[in-house]
Amino acid sequence: MQLSAIVVILALVAGLAAALGAGALSGLRIGKDALGAELAAYMGALYGGLAGGGAVVVTTLVLLLI
């Protein structure tokens, strides 16, 4: 069964949004005392997006090949 382009785009957007949100929350939890809440959330979203973005793209490509 072939995935449609809309489903692939929605999966990428949802995965990236989840990675950004999870990174921001974990950065806030870990670094709030040392860096301040706003900077910790920004840095967590940046690093969560980097790590999670790559994973989302690779997973989507693997699912397209199956």
N, C-alpha and C positions, 0 to 999 in steps of 0.2 A: 504494500500500500504506500503510495507516494504522499508525502506531506505537502500541503499547499504552502505557498509563499507567506500567506497571512499567518498561518500557525507557526512557521519558523520565526518570523519577525516578532510575534507576540511572545514566543518562548525566549528569544534573546532579550527583549525588553524586560520581561518579568524576572529573568535570571539576573540581569544586571542591576535592576532595582533592588532585588533581594540581597545581592552582594553588597551594594552600597549601604543599605539599611543595617545589615548585620555588622558590617565594618564600623559604621558610625556608633552603633550601640556598644560594641565590644571596646572600641577606642575610648568611649565615654566612661565605661566601667573601669577600664584598666588605668587610664592616664588622667582622670579628672583631677586628682589631688596634685599631681606633679606639673601638669601643663595648663590646667584650667579646662572647664567643660567645653567651651566652644572650639578651642584648638584641638583638643583630644578627639572630638567628634569629627572635625574636618580631616585630621590625619587618618583616623580610622576608616572613614569613607574612602579616602584616596587609596589606602593600601588594600582595603576590602574589595574595591572596584578593580584594582590591578590583578589580584589573585583570583577573585571570583569571575572576572570578565574572561580571563583566559580559559578557565574551566568551563564556563557556559558556552563559549565559542567551540571548543574542542568537543564537548558533549553533543552539541547540536550537529556538528559535522559528522560525528560518528553515527548519530541517529539517522541522518540523511543517507548515509552509505548502506545502512542495513536494509 
